[in-house]
């Protein structure tokens, strides 16, 4: 049991390590596979909602400039509400994926709850153009914050490209803000905000194009190089200078639509890239888990076999020691006491372990030494017995023989030896 206990510690550690490796590797695959679920339930509904809010912001700015009627704004608000309800329903199924995502989704819900109050202020004439645009901007910023939160993925290339695509999408959002501000003559505060937004948009586009891979960059480069984009750049410069260019809405409307299509295409392509990567990671997880499991099984089988062999050898050594102490040596001592000759066979113990074999040889040496000591003791006892027997025989020869009975009855008195008799007796 002690041997088994010693074996259980490393074997249990190996099993736990195998479980951890399998869980981590499989978790990476599941994380990549959930990227598609997050895209379907969070990012795609958020993109659709952003597009509708951008259109509502533009229509509200037109309403405040008296270039759109209330029916157009109401129709757009209906479409925005439908996109908001769809986002709320789908996001509720995936927002509990992590604490960060749940917090960001709740922040989006909070901003969406302000949408009705923003509309009420616009309808009541309590909000100017700049304040209305900034109110819609806050809602869109919360949605892009959600994009950045759910874009986290363990695959570094996909994450880097996804981050750049989100920045390019935010550049399109900045273009939509410029579009709403530059619909007509702008005041000083609107021109300052327009200048800031235009600079940020140009910076994001220049930075993003340098980091995108060719498959994602080419559609964006085609847009940046188009005559419509160059014309829009010149109109931006005119607004920054305080002018009011003609055709601003029609020029930016076509570009915004093209940017939306490029953004959605790039995001969809990244989502498609994650699936084969997830399959590859899952295959690698299965291969690694299978190999580790096979090694664990081989290790367990080898350890149990070695432990069983060692247990058997120790058991045989124990039986041999008991046989020597309880049977062989007492039997030898009994035979020696009876004066019989003894032959002690050598202790034989088959073992593949050097230490156990050495202990067996030591027991055999102890057995031989004990037998030799017992034989020597028996020989010593027998020698002492011979000495006493010889001494006894010699003592008997020194004793006088007993007197003859007839002589004792010949006279009644003690004899009076003569000198010749005395001499004769002493001679005898």
N, C-alpha and C positions, 0 to 999 in steps of 0.2 A: 504493500500500500504506500510506503514511503517513496519507492521508486516511481510508482504511478503518480503520486503527488508531485514529485520533481518534474515529471514529464508533462503534467497538465499545465504548469505555468507557461513554458514557451509555446505549447500547442494552443492554449487559449489566447495568448498574445498574437499568434499567427492568424487565428480565426478572426479576432477583432480587427487586426490590421487589414485582412482581406475584406472584411465588411466595410471598413472605412474607405478603402481604395475603390471598391465597387460603388459605394454610395456617392462618393465625390465625382467619379467619372460619369456615372449615370445621371447625377444631378446636373452636370454641365450639358449633357445631351438634352435633358428635359428643359433646361433653361433656354437652350436654343430653339427647341420646339415650341415653347411658350411664346417666343418672339412673334410667331405667326398669330397666336391667339391674342396677344397684346395689340398687334397691328389691326386685327379685325374688330376688337371690342373697344379700343381706346384711340389709337392714332388715326385710323381712317375716319371714324365718326368725328374726331376733333378737327381733322382737315376740312370735312364737309361743313361743320359748324363755323369754322373760321371763314370759309368762303361766303357763307350766308351773312355773317356779321359784317364782313367787309362790304358786301353789297348794301346792307341796311345802313351802314355808316355813310356810304356815298349818297344813298337816297335821302337820308336825313340831312346831310349837308346841302343837297340840292333843294330840299324843302325849306331850309333856313335861308337860302338865297333866292327863294321864290322861283325856282326853275323846275320844280316838280310838284305834282298835285298830291293830295293826301291819299287818294286811292292807290297810287303807285307805291307809296310808303307802306300802306296797310297790307298790300299784297306781299311785299317783301318781308314784313314782320311776320306774316303767317308762315312763310317758308322758313324763316329763322326759328320760329317756335317749333316747327316740325323737326328741324335739325337738332334743336336743343333737347326735345323729348327723346329722339333716337339716341343721342349721346348719353343722356341720363340713364336710359334703360340698359344700353350695352355696357357702359362703364361700371354700372353697379355689379356686374358679374365678374369683373376683373380687377376692381380697385383694391381688393384685399390681398393682392399678390404680395405686397410688401407694405411696411409702415410708411415709407416715403411716398409711394404711389397713392396710398389712401389719403395721406395728408394733402398731396397736390390736387387730387380729384375733389376733395372737400373744398379746397381753395377755389377751384373752378366753379363748383356749385354756388359758393358764396358770391362770386362775381356775376354768375348768371342770374342770381336772384335780384341783382341790382338793375337788370335789363329793363324791367317794367317801370322802375322809377326814372331811369334815363329817358325812356319814351314819354313818360308823363311830363317831365320837365320840358322836353322839346315841344310837345303838343300844347302846353300851357304858355309857351313863350318865355319860360324862366331860364333857359340855357342858351348861351350864344354859340356861335359856330365852333370856336376853339374848345370851349368846355365840353361840348357834345362829342367832338372828335376824341378828346382825351379820355372821356368816359368809356367809349367803345374800345379805345386802345388798351385800357386796363383789363378789360375782359379778354381780349385777344392775347395779351401778355401772359395771363394765367394759363391759357390753353397751350401756348408755346413752352411754358414752364413744364407742363405735363409731358409734352413731346420729349423734352430733354431728360426728364426723369425715367420714362419708360424706354428710352433708347439705350440704356445701360445693358450691355451684353458681354459675356465672357470672351467672345471672339473679337480680338483687338482690331483687325482690319475692317470688319463689319461695323464695329462701334465708331471707328474714326470716320468712315464714309457717312454713316448715319448722322453723326454730329455735324459734318459739313453740309449735308443735304438739308438738315434742319435750319442751319444758318442761312442757306440760300433761300429757303422758304420764308424765313423772317425778313430777308431782303425784299421779297415780293410783298410782304405785309407792309414794309416801310414805303414801298411804291404806292400801295393802296392808300396810305395815310397822306402821302403827297397829293395823290389824285383828289382826295376829299378837300384838302386845304386850298389847292390851286384852281378851283373851279371858276374863280373870278378874281376881282381885285382883292388884295390881301392888305391887312393893316400891319403895323410894325411887329406886334407879338406873333402874328401868324407867319410873317416872313422869317422871323428868327427861328421859329419851330420848323418851318419848311427847310430852311438852310441846314439846320442840325440833322433833320431826317435824311435829307439828300446826301449829306456827307457820310452818315452812317451806312446808308444803303450802298453807296459806291465802294466803301471800304470792305463791307461784307462780301460783295461780289468779287472784288479783286483778290481778296484773301481766299475765298472759297474755291475759285477756279484753279488756283495754284495747288490745292490739296485734293481735288477730286480726281478719281481715276478716269481713263479715257472714255469708258462706256457711259459714265455719268456726266462727264464734262462736255462732251461734244454737243449735246442738245443745248446746253447753257451757252456755249460759245457761239452757236448759230444765232441765238437770240441777241446776245450782246453785239454781235457783228451786223445785225440787220439794220436797214435804213430807218425803220421805225424807231429803234432804240436810240440811234444817233440823233434823230429828230427830237426825241423826248429829252435827251441830254441838253440840247440847245434851248428847249423850252424851260427846263429847270433853271438854266443860267439866267434866262430872262426874268423868271419869277423871283429869283434871288436878288436880281438887280432892281426889282420893284415893278417890273412890267406885267402885262397880262396877255400871254400868247394866245393866238387863235388856234382852235382844234385840239386843245389840251385834253379834253375828255375823250374824244374819239381815238386819239393817239395812245393814251395810257390805257384805255379800255381793251384794245387789242393786245397790247403787251401784257397786261395783267392776266388775260385769258391764256396767253401762250406760256407765261411763267407758271400758272397753275397747272397746266397740262404737263410741263416739264417736271415740276415738283412731284406730282402724283406718280408720274412714270418712274422717276428716280427712287422714290420710296417703295414702290411696288417691286422694283428690281432688287433692292436690298432685302426685302422680305423673301423674295425667291432665293436669294443667295443663302439665307440662313438655313433653309430646309436641308439641302445636301450636306452642309457643314454639320448640322445636327445628326444626320444619318451617319456621317463619317465618325463623329464623336461617339455615337451609340455603338457602332461596329467596333471601334477601338475599345469601348468600355466592355463589351461582351468578350472580346479577345483577351483583354487584360484580366477581367474577372475570371474567365475560364482557365487561363494559364495559372493565375494565383490559386484558384480552387484546386487545380490538379496538383500543384506543388504542396498545398496544405494537406491534401489527401495522402500524397506520397510520404510527406513528412510524418503524418500521424501513423500511417501503416509501418514505416521504418522504425519510428520511435517505439511503438507498441511491440513490434517484433523484437527489437533490441532489449526493451524492458522485460519482455517475457523470457527471453533467453537468459538475461542476467538473473532474473528471479529463479529460474530453474537451476542455474549453476550455483547460486547461493543456497538454494534448498538442498541440492546434492551435497554441497560442502557441509551443511548443517547435519544431514543424516550421517555423513561419513564421520564427523566429529563425535556424534552421539554413539555411533557403532564402536568407535575406538574406546570411548570412555566407559560405556555401559556393557559392552559385550566382549570385545577382544581382550582388553587388558585384564578384566576379572577372570576370564577363561584361562588366560596364560598363567596368571598367578595361582589359580586352583590346580592346574596340571603340574606346575613346578612344586607345589606343596606335596603333591602325591609322588614326586620324584620322576615324573614322566618327562620325556623330551618334547620340546615345543618347536614349532616352525611358524614364524609369523610372516604371512605374505605382505608384500609391500602395498601400502595404501594407494589405490589407483583412482584418480578423479579426472575425468575428461572435461576439459574446459578450454574455451577459446579466449578467455580473459586472462591476461598475464598475471594480474594481481591475485585472482582466485586460484590460478594454478600454483603460484608461489605459496599461498596459504596451504594448499593441499600437500605440497612438498614438505612444508614445515610440519604439518600434522604427521606425515609419514616418518619424518626424522624424529619427532617426539615419540612416536610409537616404538620405533626401533630402539631409541635410547632407554625408554621405560622397560622394554623387554630385556635389554641387556642388563639393566640395573637389577631387574627381578632375578635373572639367571645368576648374576654375580652374587646376589644375596642368598639365593638357594645354594650355590656352591660353597659360599662361606659357612652357611649353617651346616651343610653336610661335612665340611672339613672340621668344624668344631666338634661335631658328633663323633667323627673318627678319632679325634684326639682324646676325648673323654673315654671312648671304648678302649683305646690302647692303655690309658692310664688305669682303667679298671682291671684289665688283664694283668698288668704288672703288679698291681696291689694284691691280687689273689695269689700270685707266686710267692710273695713275701710272708704270707701267713703260715704258722706251724700246723702240721696235720693233726687231727684229733687222736687221743689215747685209745689203746685196744681195750675192750671191755673185760676180757679174761684175766688180764693182769690186775685190774682193779679188784676182782673178787678173790685172788690167791691168798692174801693175808689180810688180817684185820687191821693192822697198823700200817703206818707209812713206812716204806722201805728205807733202809739205811744204806745209802750207796757207798760202795767201796771206792777206793781210789781208782781201781781199774775200770770199774763200771762208769764212774764219772768221766774218766778220760775217754772211755769208749762212747759214751753219750755225746759228749762235746765234739768228739771226732765226727760222729754221725751228724 
